[in-house]
Amino acid sequence: MSIITISRGSYSRGREVAEKVAKRLGYECVARDVLIEASQEFDVEEVKLNQAISDAPSLFGRLSYDRERYIAYIRAALLAHLKKDNVVYHGLAGQFFVRDIQHALNVRIIADTEDRIQLVMERDKVSRKAAVRFIKRIDMERSRWGQQLYGIDPADSRLYDLVLHINKLTVDDAVDIICHTVRLEHFQPTEESRRAIADAALAAAVKACLIKEYPEVDVTSQDGEVFVNVRASSAKDPRLAEDVASLARTVPGVAEVRVKLHWYAPFGT
């Protein structure tokens, strides 16, 4: 079966759509669970992980590598779920993590601004002015987040296979459309697409394992063979490559590790 990611603006009823789709298809429905799992596995406060995928990147966050590390943890936790298939994920960043996976159906749920304002006012018991300010702020931060980290706005329709507008379409209409679409042949897993999600999940797990010790690391994987690129100071221990490989081998599923070092001279030398 398939993977479904549902991205939505705040107060666009995307959560309701996701839960109904999962129930109808008998899929696992995942959202905040991923943050909890990543928090527990990597010993990071959940609030910090949430900020990493919701707040716009700050200069401090970029310089400290904290944001990239937290996103690596979230990616590893999410892809561990998604590689099992039969999953509906609703939340931030999912569409970025499975952009190259054929059997992933990426959906965007949108709603009229006025409807969103009314929902904020009703649920949060705030004035119209406060609701408008809240929606503008969160939309701006999410746009900046996607632009700075991935070079594309999360609201850009090119990221999605379906964009559904909850207005004339009801929540149940959206559920019907998604459930019909995900059954199409194009979204059925193949041997190649299963390998692709398994490779992505393994690479994410290895990067999450390495990134705290080696912040400037990039990882890819193919059939259990892991390729690690590390940018490091020329003053580092000459045994660095073997140290990186040894740590990478602690991740289940790693059959072989190839490390490539990219040296640079430290400032002031």
PEVEN-V72824 format. One record per pair of residues at least 24 apart in sequence whose ideal C-beta (glycine too) atoms are under 10 Angstrom apart, sorted by the first residue. I is the first residue (numbers start at 0). J is the second residue. D is the distance in whole Angstrom. If there is no record, write none. Layout:
{{I & J & D} {I & J & D}}
This chain:
{{0 & 24 & 8} {0 & 25 & 9} {0 & 26 & 7} {0 & 83 & 10} {0 & 84 & 5} {0 & 85 & 5} {0 & 86 & 9} {0 & 102 & 8} {0 & 181 & 8} {0 & 182 & 9} {0 & 186 & 9} {0 & 187 & 8} {0 & 188 & 7} {1 & 26 & 9} {1 & 84 & 6} {1 & 85 & 8} {1 & 86 & 9} {1 & 87 & 10} {1 & 100 & 10} {1 & 101 & 10} {1 & 102 & 5} {1 & 103 & 7} {1 & 104 & 6} {1 & 180 & 10} {1 & 181 & 5} {1 & 182 & 8} {1 & 183 & 9} {1 & 185 & 10} {1 & 186 & 5} {1 & 187 & 7} {1 & 188 & 7} {1 & 192 & 9} {2 & 26 & 9} {2 & 78 & 10} {2 & 80 & 9} {2 & 81 & 5} {2 & 82 & 9} {2 & 83 & 9} {2 & 84 & 6} {2 & 85 & 8} {2 & 86 & 6} {2 & 87 & 8} {2 & 88 & 8} {2 & 93 & 9} {2 & 97 & 6} {2 & 100 & 7} {2 & 101 & 10} {2 & 102 & 6} {2 & 103 & 4} {2 & 104 & 7} {2 & 105 & 9} {2 & 181 & 9} {2 & 186 & 9} {2 & 188 & 8} {2 & 192 & 9} {2 & 196 & 7} {3 & 28 & 10} {3 & 81 & 10} {3 & 85 & 9} {3 & 86 & 7} {3 & 87 & 5} {3 & 88 & 7} {3 & 89 & 9} {3 & 93 & 9} {3 & 97 & 10} {3 & 102 & 10} {3 & 103 & 7} {3 & 104 & 5} {3 & 105 & 8} {3 & 106 & 7} {3 & 160 & 10} {3 & 161 & 10} {3 & 177 & 7} {3 & 178 & 9} {3 & 180 & 9} {3 & 181 & 6} {3 & 186 & 9} {4 & 29 & 10} {4 & 77 & 9} {4 & 81 & 8} {4 & 86 & 9} {4 & 87 & 8} {4 & 88 & 5} {4 & 89 & 8} {4 & 90 & 8} {4 & 92 & 9} {4 & 93 & 4} {4 & 94 & 5} {4 & 95 & 9} {4 & 96 & 8} {4 & 97 & 6} {4 & 98 & 10} {4 & 100 & 10} {4 & 103 & 6} {4 & 104 & 7} {4 & 105 & 5} {4 & 106 & 7} {4 & 107 & 9} {4 & 158 & 10} {4 & 159 & 9} {4 & 160 & 10} {5 & 30 & 9} {5 & 87 & 7} {5 & 88 & 7} {5 & 89 & 4} {5 & 90 & 8} {5 & 93 & 8} {5 & 94 & 9} {5 & 104 & 9} {5 & 105 & 8} {5 & 106 & 5} {5 & 107 & 8} {5 & 108 & 6} {5 & 159 & 10} {5 & 161 & 9} {5 & 163 & 9} {5 & 173 & 9} {5 & 177 & 8} {6 & 88 & 9} {6 & 89 & 8} {6 & 90 & 8} {6 & 91 & 7} {6 & 92 & 9} {6 & 93 & 7} {6 & 94 & 5} {6 & 95 & 9} {6 & 105 & 7} {6 & 106 & 7} {6 & 107 & 5} {6 & 108 & 7} {6 & 109 & 9} {6 & 141 & 10} {6 & 153 & 6} {6 & 154 & 8} {6 & 158 & 8} {6 & 159 & 7} {6 & 162 & 10} {7 & 89 & 7} {7 & 90 & 9} {7 & 91 & 10} {7 & 106 & 9} {7 & 107 & 7} {7 & 108 & 4} {7 & 109 & 7} {7 & 110 & 8} {7 & 153 & 10} {7 & 163 & 10} {7 & 165 & 9} {8 & 107 & 9} {8 & 108 & 8} {8 & 109 & 6} {8 & 110 & 7} {8 & 112 & 9} {8 & 115 & 7} {8 & 134 & 8} {8 & 137 & 8} {8 & 138 & 6} {8 & 141 & 8} {8 & 153 & 9} {8 & 154 & 7} {9 & 53 & 10} {9 & 110 & 10} {9 & 115 & 7} {9 & 118 & 9} {9 & 119 & 8} {9 & 133 & 8} {9 & 134 & 7} {9 & 136 & 10} {9 & 137 & 5} {9 & 138 & 7} {9 & 141 & 8} {10 & 110 & 7} {10 & 112 & 10} {10 & 114 & 8} {10 & 115 & 4} {10 & 116 & 8} {10 & 117 & 9} {10 & 118 & 4} {10 & 119 & 5} {10 & 120 & 10} {10 & 121 & 10} {10 & 122 & 7} {10 & 123 & 9} {10 & 130 & 9} {10 & 133 & 9} {10 & 134 & 7} {10 & 137 & 9} {11 & 107 & 9} {11 & 108 & 5} {11 & 109 & 6} {11 & 110 & 4} {11 & 111 & 9} {11 & 114 & 8} {11 & 115 & 6} {11 & 118 & 8} {11 & 163 & 10} {11 & 164 & 9} {11 & 165 & 6} {12 & 108 & 7} {12 & 109 & 10} {12 & 110 & 6} {12 & 114 & 9} {12 & 115 & 9} {12 & 118 & 8} {12 & 165 & 5} {12 & 169 & 9} {12 & 170 & 6} {12 & 173 & 8} {13 & 89 & 6} {13 & 90 & 9} {13 & 106 & 8} {13 & 107 & 8} {13 & 108 & 4} {13 & 109 & 9} {13 & 110 & 9} {13 & 163 & 9} {13 & 165 & 8} {13 & 170 & 10} {13 & 173 & 9} {14 & 89 & 6} {14 & 90 & 9} {14 & 108 & 9} {15 & 89 & 9} {15 & 108 & 9} {15 & 165 & 9} {15 & 170 & 5} {15 & 171 & 10} {15 & 173 & 9} {15 & 174 & 9} {16 & 87 & 9} {16 & 89 & 8} {16 & 106 & 8} {16 & 108 & 6} {16 & 163 & 8} {16 & 165 & 8} {16 & 168 & 10} {16 & 169 & 10} {16 & 170 & 6} {16 & 171 & 9} {16 & 172 & 10} {16 & 173 & 5} {16 & 174 & 6} {16 & 176 & 10} {16 & 177 & 7} {17 & 87 & 5} {17 & 88 & 8} {17 & 89 & 4} {17 & 90 & 9} {17 & 106 & 9} {17 & 108 & 8} {17 & 173 & 10} {17 & 174 & 9} {17 & 177 & 9} {18 & 87 & 8} {18 & 89 & 8} {18 & 170 & 10} {18 & 174 & 9} {19 & 87 & 10} {19 & 170 & 7} {19 & 171 & 7} {19 & 173 & 9} {19 & 174 & 5} {19 & 175 & 10} {19 & 177 & 9} {19 & 178 & 9} {20 & 87 & 5} {20 & 89 & 9} {20 & 104 & 10} {20 & 106 & 9} {20 & 173 & 8} {20 & 174 & 5} {20 & 175 & 10} {20 & 176 & 10} {20 & 177 & 5} {20 & 178 & 6} {20 & 181 & 8} {21 & 85 & 9} {21 & 86 & 8} {21 & 87 & 4} {21 & 88 & 10} {21 & 89 & 9} {21 & 174 & 10} {22 & 87 & 9} {22 & 174 & 9} {23 & 87 & 10} {23 & 171 & 10} {23 & 174 & 6} {23 & 175 & 9} {23 & 177 & 9} {23 & 178 & 6} {24 & 85 & 8} {24 & 86 & 10} {24 & 87 & 7} {24 & 174 & 10} {24 & 177 & 9} {24 & 178 & 6} {24 & 181 & 7} {24 & 182 & 9} {25 & 85 & 7} {26 & 84 & 9} {26 & 85 & 5} {26 & 86 & 6} {26 & 87 & 5} {26 & 88 & 10} {26 & 178 & 10} {26 & 181 & 9} {27 & 80 & 7} {27 & 81 & 10} {27 & 83 & 8} {27 & 84 & 9} {27 & 85 & 6} {27 & 86 & 5} {27 & 87 & 7} {27 & 88 & 9} {28 & 86 & 8} {28 & 87 & 5} {28 & 88 & 8} {28 & 89 & 7} {29 & 76 & 9} {29 & 77 & 7} {29 & 80 & 5} {29 & 81 & 8} {29 & 86 & 6} {29 & 87 & 7} {29 & 88 & 5} {29 & 89 & 8} {29 & 90 & 8} {29 & 93 & 9} {30 & 87 & 9} {30 & 88 & 7} {30 & 89 & 5} {30 & 90 & 5} {30 & 91 & 10} {30 & 93 & 9} {31 & 89 & 10} {31 & 90 & 7} {32 & 76 & 9} {32 & 77 & 10} {32 & 80 & 8} {32 & 88 & 9} {32 & 90 & 9} {33 & 72 & 10} {33 & 73 & 6} {33 & 74 & 9} {33 & 75 & 10} {33 & 76 & 5} {33 & 77 & 5} {33 & 78 & 10} {33 & 79 & 9} {33 & 80 & 7} {33 & 81 & 10} {33 & 88 & 8} {33 & 90 & 7} {33 & 92 & 9} {33 & 93 & 9} {34 & 69 & 10} {34 & 72 & 9} {34 & 73 & 7} {34 & 76 & 8} {34 & 77 & 9} {34 & 90 & 8} {35 & 76 & 9} {36 & 72 & 9} {36 & 73 & 9} {36 & 75 & 9} {36 & 76 & 5} {36 & 77 & 9} {36 & 79 & 8} {36 & 80 & 8} {37 & 69 & 8} {37 & 70 & 10} {37 & 71 & 9} {37 & 72 & 4} {37 & 73 & 5} {37 & 74 & 9} {37 & 75 & 7} {37 & 76 & 4} {37 & 77 & 8} {37 & 79 & 10} {37 & 207 & 8} {38 & 69 & 10} {38 & 72 & 8} {38 & 73 & 10} {38 & 76 & 9} {39 & 76 & 9} {40 & 72 & 7} {40 & 75 & 8} {40 & 76 & 7} {40 & 79 & 9} {40 & 207 & 8} {41 & 68 & 9} {41 & 69 & 8} {41 & 71 & 9} {41 & 72 & 5} {41 & 73 & 9} {41 & 75 & 8} {41 & 76 & 8} {41 & 207 & 7} {41 & 208 & 9} {41 & 210 & 10} {41 & 211 & 8} {42 & 72 & 10} {43 & 68 & 8} {43 & 69 & 6} {43 & 72 & 6} {43 & 73 & 10} {43 & 211 & 10} {44 & 69 & 10} {47 & 72 & 10} {48 & 72 & 7} {48 & 73 & 6} {48 & 76 & 9} {49 & 73 & 9} {49 & 90 & 10} {49 & 91 & 9} {51 & 91 & 9} {51 & 92 & 9} {51 & 144 & 9} {51 & 148 & 10} {52 & 90 & 8} {52 & 91 & 4} {52 & 92 & 5} {52 & 93 & 10} {52 & 95 & 10} {52 & 141 & 9} {52 & 144 & 7} {52 & 148 & 9} {53 & 90 & 9} {53 & 91 & 6} {53 & 92 & 9} {53 & 137 & 8} {53 & 140 & 7} {53 & 141 & 7} {53 & 144 & 7} {54 & 137 & 10} {54 & 140 & 6} {54 & 141 & 9} {54 & 143 & 9} {54 & 144 & 7} {55 & 136 & 10} {55 & 139 & 8} {55 & 140 & 4} {55 & 141 & 8} {55 & 142 & 8} {55 & 143 & 4} {55 & 144 & 5} {55 & 145 & 9} {55 & 146 & 9} {55 & 147 & 7} {55 & 148 & 10} {56 & 140 & 10} {56 & 143 & 7} {56 & 144 & 7} {56 & 146 & 9} {56 & 147 & 5} {56 & 148 & 6} {57 & 147 & 10} {60 & 147 & 10} {61 & 147 & 8} {61 & 148 & 10} {63 & 214 & 9} {64 & 210 & 8} {64 & 211 & 9} {64 & 214 & 4} {64 & 215 & 8} {65 & 214 & 9} {66 & 144 & 9} {66 & 147 & 10} {66 & 148 & 8} {67 & 148 & 8} {67 & 206 & 10} {67 & 210 & 7} {67 & 214 & 7} {67 & 215 & 9} {67 & 216 & 10} {68 & 206 & 9} {68 & 207 & 8} {68 & 210 & 5} {68 & 211 & 6} {68 & 214 & 7} {69 & 207 & 10} {69 & 210 & 10} {70 & 95 & 9} {70 & 96 & 9} {70 & 148 & 7} {70 & 206 & 10} {70 & 207 & 10} {70 & 210 & 9} {71 & 203 & 7} {71 & 204 & 10} {71 & 205 & 10} {71 & 206 & 5} {71 & 207 & 5} {71 & 208 & 9} {71 & 209 & 9} {71 & 210 & 5} {71 & 211 & 9} {71 & 214 & 10} {71 & 216 & 9} {71 & 218 & 9} {72 & 203 & 9} {72 & 206 & 9} {72 & 207 & 5} {72 & 210 & 8} {72 & 211 & 9} {73 & 203 & 9} {73 & 207 & 9} {74 & 199 & 9} {74 & 200 & 9} {74 & 202 & 9} {74 & 203 & 5} {74 & 204 & 9} {74 & 206 & 8} {74 & 207 & 7} {75 & 200 & 8} {75 & 201 & 10} {75 & 202 & 9} {75 & 203 & 4} {75 & 204 & 5} {75 & 205 & 9} {75 & 206 & 7} {75 & 207 & 4} {75 & 208 & 8} {75 & 210 & 10} {75 & 250 & 9} {76 & 203 & 9} {76 & 204 & 9} {76 & 207 & 8} {77 & 200 & 9} {77 & 203 & 8} {78 & 196 & 7} {78 & 197 & 9} {78 & 198 & 10} {78 & 199 & 6} {78 & 200 & 4} {78 & 201 & 9} {78 & 202 & 9} {78 & 203 & 5} {78 & 204 & 8} {78 & 207 & 10} {79 & 200 & 6} {79 & 201 & 10} {79 & 203 & 8} {79 & 204 & 7} {79 & 207 & 10} {80 & 200 & 9} {81 & 196 & 6} {81 & 199 & 8} {81 & 200 & 7} {82 & 193 & 8} {82 & 195 & 10} {82 & 196 & 5} {82 & 197 & 6} {82 & 198 & 9} {82 & 199 & 8} {82 & 200 & 4} {82 & 201 & 9} {82 & 203 & 10} {83 & 196 & 9} {83 & 200 & 9} {84 & 188 & 6} {84 & 192 & 10} {84 & 193 & 8} {84 & 196 & 8} {87 & 177 & 9} {87 & 181 & 9} {91 & 141 & 7} {91 & 144 & 8} {91 & 145 & 9} {91 & 153 & 7} {92 & 144 & 9} {92 & 145 & 9} {92 & 148 & 9} {92 & 149 & 9} {92 & 153 & 8} {94 & 145 & 9} {94 & 149 & 10} {94 & 151 & 10} {94 & 153 & 7} {94 & 155 & 10} {94 & 158 & 5} {94 & 159 & 7} {94 & 160 & 10} {95 & 145 & 8} {95 & 148 & 8} {95 & 149 & 5} {95 & 151 & 8} {95 & 153 & 8} {95 & 158 & 8} {96 & 196 & 10} {96 & 199 & 7} {96 & 200 & 10} {96 & 203 & 8} {97 & 195 & 9} {97 & 196 & 7} {97 & 199 & 8} {98 & 149 & 9} {98 & 151 & 10} {98 & 158 & 7} {98 & 199 & 10} {99 & 192 & 9} {99 & 195 & 7} {99 & 196 & 9} {99 & 199 & 8} {100 & 188 & 9} {100 & 192 & 6} {100 & 193 & 9} {100 & 195 & 6} {100 & 196 & 5} {100 & 199 & 7} {101 & 185 & 7} {101 & 186 & 8} {101 & 187 & 9} {101 & 188 & 8} {101 & 189 & 7} {101 & 191 & 8} {101 & 192 & 4} {101 & 193 & 10} {101 & 195 & 7} {101 & 196 & 9} {102 & 181 & 9} {102 & 185 & 8} {102 & 186 & 5} {102 & 187 & 6} {102 & 188 & 4} {102 & 189 & 7} {102 & 191 & 10} {102 & 192 & 5} {102 & 193 & 8} {102 & 195 & 9} {102 & 196 & 8} {103 & 160 & 8} {103 & 181 & 10} {103 & 186 & 8} {103 & 188 & 9} {103 & 192 & 8} {103 & 195 & 10} {103 & 196 & 8} {104 & 159 & 9} {104 & 160 & 5} {104 & 161 & 7} {104 & 177 & 7} {104 & 180 & 6} {104 & 181 & 5} {104 & 182 & 10} {104 & 183 & 9} {104 & 185 & 9} {104 & 186 & 5} {105 & 158 & 6} {105 & 159 & 5} {105 & 160 & 5} {105 & 161 & 8} {105 & 162 & 10} {106 & 159 & 6} {106 & 160 & 7} {106 & 161 & 5} {106 & 162 & 8} {106 & 163 & 7} {106 & 173 & 8} {106 & 176 & 9} {106 & 177 & 6} {106 & 180 & 8} {106 & 181 & 9} {107 & 153 & 8} {107 & 154 & 7} {107 & 155 & 9} {107 & 156 & 7} {107 & 158 & 7} {107 & 159 & 4} {107 & 160 & 9} {107 & 161 & 7} {107 & 162 & 5} {107 & 163 & 7} {107 & 164 & 9} {108 & 159 & 10} {108 & 161 & 9} {108 & 162 & 8} {108 & 163 & 6} {108 & 164 & 8} {108 & 165 & 6} {108 & 168 & 10} {108 & 170 & 9} {108 & 173 & 7} {108 & 177 & 9} {109 & 154 & 8} {109 & 156 & 10} {109 & 162 & 7} {109 & 163 & 7} {109 & 164 & 5} {109 & 165 & 7} {109 & 166 & 9} {110 & 163 & 10} {110 & 164 & 7} {110 & 165 & 5} {110 & 166 & 7} {110 & 168 & 10} {111 & 164 & 8} {111 & 165 & 8} {111 & 166 & 6} {112 & 138 & 9} {113 & 166 & 10} {114 & 165 & 7} {114 & 166 & 7} {115 & 165 & 10} {160 & 185 & 9} {160 & 186 & 8} {194 & 220 & 10} {194 & 221 & 8} {194 & 222 & 7} {195 & 221 & 10} {197 & 221 & 10} {197 & 222 & 8} {197 & 223 & 9} {197 & 252 & 8} {198 & 222 & 7} {198 & 223 & 9} {198 & 224 & 9} {198 & 225 & 9} {200 & 252 & 8} {201 & 225 & 7} {201 & 250 & 7} {201 & 251 & 9} {201 & 252 & 5} {201 & 253 & 7} {201 & 254 & 10} {202 & 226 & 8} {202 & 227 & 9} {202 & 250 & 10} {203 & 250 & 10} {204 & 247 & 10} {204 & 250 & 5} {204 & 251 & 8} {204 & 252 & 7} {204 & 253 & 9} {205 & 243 & 10} {205 & 246 & 9} {205 & 247 & 5} {205 & 248 & 9} {205 & 249 & 9} {205 & 250 & 5} {205 & 252 & 9} {205 & 253 & 7} {205 & 256 & 8} {206 & 247 & 9} {206 & 250 & 10} {207 & 250 & 9} {208 & 246 & 6} {208 & 247 & 7} {208 & 248 & 10} {208 & 249 & 7} {208 & 250 & 5} {208 & 253 & 9} {209 & 243 & 7} {209 & 246 & 6} {209 & 247 & 6} {209 & 249 & 10} {209 & 250 & 9} {212 & 242 & 8} {212 & 243 & 8} {212 & 246 & 7} {213 & 239 & 9} {213 & 242 & 9} {213 & 243 & 6} {213 & 246 & 8} {213 & 247 & 10} {213 & 258 & 10} {215 & 261 & 8} {215 & 263 & 9} {216 & 243 & 8} {216 & 247 & 10} {216 & 258 & 10} {217 & 259 & 10} {217 & 261 & 9} {218 & 247 & 8} {218 & 250 & 10} {218 & 256 & 10} {219 & 257 & 10} {220 & 250 & 10} {220 & 252 & 9} {220 & 253 & 8} {220 & 254 & 10} {220 & 256 & 10} {221 & 255 & 10} {222 & 254 & 8} {222 & 255 & 10} {223 & 252 & 6} {223 & 253 & 7} {223 & 254 & 3} {223 & 255 & 7} {224 & 253 & 8} {224 & 254 & 6} {224 & 255 & 5} {224 & 256 & 8} {224 & 257 & 7} {225 & 250 & 8} {225 & 252 & 9} {225 & 253 & 5} {225 & 254 & 8} {225 & 255 & 7} {225 & 256 & 5} {225 & 257 & 7} {225 & 258 & 9} {226 & 255 & 10} {226 & 256 & 8} {226 & 257 & 5} {226 & 258 & 8} {226 & 259 & 7} {227 & 256 & 6} {227 & 257 & 7} {227 & 258 & 5} {227 & 259 & 7} {227 & 260 & 9} {228 & 257 & 10} {228 & 258 & 8} {228 & 259 & 5} {228 & 260 & 8} {228 & 261 & 6} {229 & 258 & 7} {229 & 259 & 7} {229 & 260 & 6} {229 & 261 & 7} {229 & 262 & 10} {230 & 260 & 8} {230 & 261 & 5} {230 & 262 & 8} {230 & 263 & 6} {231 & 260 & 6} {231 & 261 & 7} {231 & 262 & 6} {231 & 263 & 8} {232 & 262 & 7} {232 & 263 & 6} {232 & 264 & 7} {232 & 265 & 5} {232 & 266 & 10} {232 & 268 & 9} {233 & 260 & 9} {233 & 262 & 4} {233 & 263 & 7} {233 & 264 & 6} {233 & 265 & 7} {233 & 268 & 8} {234 & 262 & 9} {234 & 264 & 8} {234 & 265 & 6} {234 & 268 & 8} {235 & 260 & 8} {235 & 262 & 8} {235 & 265 & 10}}
